[in-house]
Amino acid sequence: MTYPRDILNEIKWGGGGLSQVVITYLHRGAPGDLVSIRGEEIVELGRSFFSTRESKIPYHRIRKIENDGEEVFHL
């Protein structure tokens, strides 16, 4: 299994950056308990979390990653 952190790092460093990425993650309380953000909102890919300006989100909450409209990860 390829982990979300590995996929995001591969896209960031070898696939042209995160601007075409959409990440859907578990966020209890949101409609359907899911939230999607664009890769350009990510400010750091840490060891256990990725960070946006507003929060840190654990990788284990990621449910789907799309890159340029293609699904590259689904849990």
C-alpha atoms as a printed R data frame, in Angstrom:
   type eleno elety resid chain resno       x      y       z
1  ATOM     1    CA   MET     A     1   0.000  0.000   0.000
2  ATOM     2    CA   THR     A     2   1.213  3.481  -0.821
3  ATOM     3    CA   TYR     A     3   0.553  5.982   1.942
4  ATOM     4    CA   PRO     A     4  -0.975  9.448   1.397
5  ATOM     5    CA   ARG     A     5   2.179 11.214   2.625
6  ATOM     6    CA   ASP     A     6   4.301  9.341   0.082
7  ATOM     7    CA   ILE     A     7   1.872 10.145  -2.736
8  ATOM     8    CA   LEU     A     8   1.762 13.846  -1.860
9  ATOM     9    CA   ASN     A     9   5.560 14.062  -1.614
10 ATOM    10    CA   GLU     A    10   5.947 12.301  -4.956
11 ATOM    11    CA   ILE     A    11   3.536 14.736  -6.615
12 ATOM    12    CA   LYS     A    12   5.124 17.764  -4.932
13 ATOM    13    CA   TRP     A    13   8.733 16.911  -5.789
14 ATOM    14    CA   GLY     A    14   8.372 14.914  -8.995
15 ATOM    15    CA   GLY     A    15   5.021 15.652 -10.500
16 ATOM    16    CA   GLY     A    16   4.921 19.395 -10.951
17 ATOM    17    CA   GLY     A    17   3.709 20.551  -7.547
18 ATOM    18    CA   LEU     A    18   0.478 20.342  -5.601
19 ATOM    19    CA   SER     A    19  -1.544 22.986  -7.462
20 ATOM    20    CA   GLN     A    20  -3.624 20.377  -9.364
21 ATOM    21    CA   VAL     A    21  -4.271 18.192  -6.288
22 ATOM    22    CA   VAL     A    22  -7.582 17.880  -4.443
23 ATOM    23    CA   ILE     A    23  -7.538 16.115  -1.070
24 ATOM    24    CA   THR     A    24 -10.718 14.832   0.565
25 ATOM    25    CA   TYR     A    25 -10.413 14.065   4.256
26 ATOM    26    CA   LEU     A    26 -12.563 13.066   7.217
27 ATOM    27    CA   HIS     A    27 -13.858 16.069   9.163
28 ATOM    28    CA   ARG     A    28 -16.569 15.162  11.626
29 ATOM    29    CA   GLY     A    29 -19.354 17.710  11.701
30 ATOM    30    CA   ALA     A    30 -18.942 18.736   8.078
31 ATOM    31    CA   PRO     A    31 -21.674 17.738   5.609
32 ATOM    32    CA   GLY     A    32 -21.151 14.009   4.994
33 ATOM    33    CA   ASP     A    33 -18.199 14.185   7.420
34 ATOM    34    CA   LEU     A    34 -15.886 15.020   4.489
35 ATOM    35    CA   VAL     A    35 -14.054 18.166   3.396
36 ATOM    36    CA   SER     A    36 -12.064 18.735   0.207
37 ATOM    37    CA   ILE     A    37  -9.191 21.175  -0.151
38 ATOM    38    CA   ARG     A    38  -6.907 22.120  -3.021
39 ATOM    39    CA   GLY     A    39  -3.236 21.256  -2.815
40 ATOM    40    CA   GLU     A    40  -2.279 24.920  -3.081
41 ATOM    41    CA   GLU     A    41  -3.703 25.369   0.441
42 ATOM    42    CA   ILE     A    42  -1.014 23.072   1.867
43 ATOM    43    CA   VAL     A    43   1.888 24.934   3.443
44 ATOM    44    CA   GLU     A    44   3.824 21.925   4.787
45 ATOM    45    CA   LEU     A    45   3.947 18.148   4.432
46 ATOM    46    CA   GLY     A    46   5.077 17.046   7.871
47 ATOM    47    CA   ARG     A    47   5.840 13.601   9.216
48 ATOM    48    CA   SER     A    48   2.365 12.804  10.619
49 ATOM    49    CA   PHE     A    49   0.316 15.806   9.491
50 ATOM    50    CA   PHE     A    50  -0.038 18.122   6.548
51 ATOM    51    CA   SER     A    51  -0.542 21.764   7.408
52 ATOM    52    CA   THR     A    52  -2.689 24.514   5.978
53 ATOM    53    CA   ARG     A    53  -2.705 28.079   7.261
54 ATOM    54    CA   GLU     A    54  -5.630 27.239   9.539
55 ATOM    55    CA   SER     A    55  -4.928 23.715  10.779
56 ATOM    56    CA   LYS     A    56  -2.896 20.522  10.867
57 ATOM    57    CA   ILE     A    57  -4.593 17.446   9.424
58 ATOM    58    CA   PRO     A    58  -3.334 13.921  10.165
59 ATOM    59    CA   TYR     A    59  -2.628 11.836   7.073
60 ATOM    60    CA   HIS     A    60  -4.793  8.992   8.413
61 ATOM    61    CA   ARG     A    61  -7.872 11.194   7.855
62 ATOM    62    CA   ILE     A    62  -7.275 11.392   4.091
63 ATOM    63    CA   ARG     A    63  -9.913  9.443   2.167
64 ATOM    64    CA   LYS     A    64  -9.107 10.458  -1.419
65 ATOM    65    CA   ILE     A    65  -6.401 12.232  -3.407
66 ATOM    66    CA   GLU     A    66  -6.959 13.417  -6.958
67 ATOM    67    CA   ASN     A    67  -4.196 14.798  -9.154
68 ATOM    68    CA   ASP     A    68  -5.245 16.732 -12.260
69 ATOM    69    CA   GLY     A    69  -8.691 15.075 -12.116
70 ATOM    70    CA   GLU     A    70  -7.316 11.526 -11.763
71 ATOM    71    CA   GLU     A    71  -7.866  9.593  -8.536
72 ATOM    72    CA   VAL     A    72  -4.459  8.478  -7.230
73 ATOM    73    CA   PHE     A    73  -5.517  7.376  -3.732
74 ATOM    74    CA   HIS     A    74  -8.783  6.119  -2.297
75 ATOM    75    CA   LEU     A    75  -9.464  4.602   1.096
